[in-house]
Amino acid sequence: MLTQKDVRKIVAGYDLNDITIGTLGGHSALDVCRGAKDLGFKTVVVCQKGREKTYSHYYRARQDKGVDRSVGKGVVDNVIVVDKFADITNGGVQEKLRKLNTIFIHSRYFWVYCNFSDIENKFSVPIFGTRALLRAEERDQQRNQYFLLEKAGIRTPKRFSDARKIDRLAIVKASEAARSYERGFFFAGSYDDYAKKSRQLLQQKAITPDSLKKAVIEEFIIGPQINLNFFYSPLTGELELLGTDTRRQTNIDGLLRLTAPEQLEALKSITPKYIESGHIAVTMKESLLEKAFEAGERFVAATKKFYPPGIIGPFALQAAVSAEQGKEEFVVFDCSLRIPGSPGTRYTPYGHYLYGEDVSVGKRIAMEVKKAAEEKRLGDVLT
């Protein structure tokens, strides 16, 4: 494991007046880069060959007539193209990043496409956030997100270790056969229902026997789904709610736009899928805010205890609002222990309430990096 001593040594060799903010080309790269540029940082994006045009062409940084030269147009100053994303852990790529005085912002993309051990042990570029904590997102880890939520005293959906015990509407989260990082969700209200639907998906090769064996089966909470996008600052010790959103997923969103007869007809030839395609901003009433902050604060405390130094910067608790017996309660069914892939966060009012302006997650990260550099406390936000 790359130690804090190693990270501090690397940062000691940086020109702190010429920091570059870097990230992988996908997920939330543009949000990260826009925020970095707003705070005066240079940017670098590591792209996979064939998927670089968004960053090298459409959103590259350049000057243009009619555009404020102090701001410029576009957000990506440097692009490093690799054959595959996992090549970012190669020594030559890391050397290029360090020469740019890069502070790297990790995302789900980064951990999905690269090897966990390589990132933890071989990626010698300072990461904003806690690199050791990302394993907790994986459900097959011993001290995973469920462990942290339980220790934080946050309610989660009832989980079924045996499909034969399903006694209510449940959602089965199995990895897709084609893309193991995506989950092939399906619903079941009983064991017979589970057996029938899983058999169909296996025949269609949408899932594999191994992914079904490892699937998480949990109660489906009937209620509006809200992603609580937080930011914890080690510099101030404060938890901030930057914004809230909900997901748009294919092909379920399309199915829900059909009338009931059309849905039944469509379901004869297609299987509902829940692949994330985007997000939309959503607000919640103020009476829920205190409950949201309480959950966030308890979660931060749990990460500090079991994964010191704990969460650094952005994270999200993905929840449904249950209203059993008239009592509204957040039930958290998933966590993002790094920047959530939701640029729509800035279009909810919660960051504006704090700062008097819309603050994206990318900008809030850049604000923290700048403050840490000015206060000579980069060691408190980098791992």
C-alpha positions, 0 to 999 in steps of 0.5 A, spaced: 500 500 500 502 506 498 503 510 504 502 517 507 509 518 507 510 516 500 504 521 498 507 527 502 514 525 499 511 526 492 507 532 493 514 535 496 517 535 489 511 538 486 510 546 484 504 548 488 503 554 484 502 550 478 498 544 480 494 540 475 487 536 476 487 530 473 482 524 472 480 519 467 476 520 461 469 518 463 464 518 469 465 525 471 471 528 468 468 534 465 465 536 472 472 535 475 475 539 469 470 545 469 471 546 477 478 545 476 478 551 471 474 555 475 479 555 481 485 557 476 488 550 476 490 546 469 487 540 467 489 533 464 484 527 462 487 520 461 483 517 455 482 510 452 484 510 445 478 511 441 474 514 446 478 521 447 474 526 442 470 528 447 476 531 451 481 532 446 476 536 441 469 538 443 471 540 450 479 542 449 481 548 452 482 554 447 481 561 446 475 563 442 473 570 439 468 573 444 469 569 449 472 572 456 480 570 455 480 570 463 476 564 462 477 561 455 473 556 452 473 548 454 476 545 460 481 540 458 488 542 457 492 536 457 490 529 454 494 523 455 491 517 450 492 510 453 491 503 449 486 501 455 484 505 461 488 500 466 494 503 462 494 509 467 498 505 472 504 504 467 510 507 470 510 512 463 503 514 464 504 516 472 511 519 470 507 524 465 502 525 471 507 527 476 511 532 471 504 536 471 504 536 478 497 532 478 492 531 483 488 525 481 480 525 482 478 518 482 471 516 480 467 509 479 470 509 472 477 509 475 476 503 480 472 499 475 477 499 469 483 498 473 486 493 478 484 495 485 491 492 488 495 496 482 491 503 484 492 501 492 500 499 491 503 502 484 499 508 482 504 513 485 500 519 484 496 523 489 489 521 490 484 526 492 480 522 497 481 515 501 484 510 496 483 504 501 476 506 502 473 504 495 474 497 496 468 498 501 463 499 495 464 492 493 459 487 496 464 481 496 468 485 501 468 483 508 468 490 511 463 493 505 458 498 505 453 494 508 458 493 514 459 501 514 452 502 514 450 498 519 455 500 524 453 507 522 446 505 525 443 507 518 437 503 516 438 499 509 433 494 506 432 487 509 437 482 505 435 475 503 441 470 504 436 465 501 432 466 495 427 461 498 425 466 504 423 472 499 416 474 503 415 481 499 417 485 493 425 484 492 430 486 487 435 481 485 442 485 484 446 480 479 452 482 475 451 482 467 454 477 463 457 482 458 459 488 463 460 485 470 461 492 473 453 493 471 448 489 475 442 485 471 437 487 476 430 483 476 424 483 481 421 477 485 415 477 490 416 470 491 421 464 490 417 461 485 418 468 481 425 468 483 426 461 480 422 463 473 425 470 472 433 468 474 432 461 469 429 466 463 435 471 464 440 465 464 437 462 458 438 469 455 445 469 457 444 476 461 447 473 467 451 467 469 450 462 474 456 465 478 453 472 478 446 469 480 450 465 486 453 472 488 447 476 487 444 481 493 437 480 494 434 485 498 427 488 499 425 493 494 423 500 498 417 503 495 418 510 495 421 516 492 429 515 490 434 520 492 441 520 492 444 525 497 450 528 495 455 530 500 462 533 501 466 532 508 472 537 509 477 534 513 480 542 513 473 544 517 470 538 519 464 540 516 459 535 512 456 539 506 450 537 502 452 539 495 445 537 492 440 531 490 438 527 484 435 521 482 437 516 476 435 515 469 436 508 467 435 504 461 430 501 459 426 501 465 425 509 464 422 508 457 418 502 459 415 506 464 412 511 459 408 506 456 401 505 458 399 498 461 397 494 455 403 497 451 408 495 457 405 488 457 406 487 450 413 490 450 415 485 456 413 479 451 420 481 447 424 485 452 427 484 459 427 490 464 434 493 465 436 498 470 443 501 466 444 508 469 444 513 463 444 519 466 441 523 472 436 529 473 436 534 479 430 533 484 429 537 491 426 534 497 422 538 503 426 541 508 423 537 514 428 531 511 434 535 511 436 534 518 435 526 517 439 527 511 445 530 515 444 525 521 445 519 516 451 523 513 454 525 519 454 518 522 456 515 516 463 519 516 464 517 523 463 510 521 468 511 515 473 514 520 473 508 525 474 503 520 477 506 514 482 511 517 482 517 516 475 516 513 471 519 507 475 525 504 471 530 500 465 527 496 460 521 497 453 519 496 448 515 500 443 513 495 436 512 498 429 511 498 424 515 502 420 510 506 413 513 509 411 507 514 406 509 519 406 516 517 414 516 519 418 518 513 425 515 513 431 514 509 433 507 507 440 507 504 441 501 499 447 504 495 453 508 497 458 512 492 465 513 496 468 518 491 465 523 486 458 521 484 457 521 477 451 526 477 453 533 474 446 535 475 447 536 483 449 543 482 442 545 479 439 543 486 439 549 491 443 546 497 450 548 495 447 555 493 444 556 500 451 555 503 455 559 498 451 564 495 452 560 488 451 554 485 457 549 486 458 543 482 462 537 486 468 538 481 468 545 483 467 544 491 473 539 490 478 544 487 476 549 492 478 544 497 485 542 494 486 550 493 485 551 501 489 545 503 495 548 498 494 555 501 494 552 508 500 547 507 495 541 509 495 537 502 497 531 506 490 531 510 486 531 503 490 526 499 492 519 499 
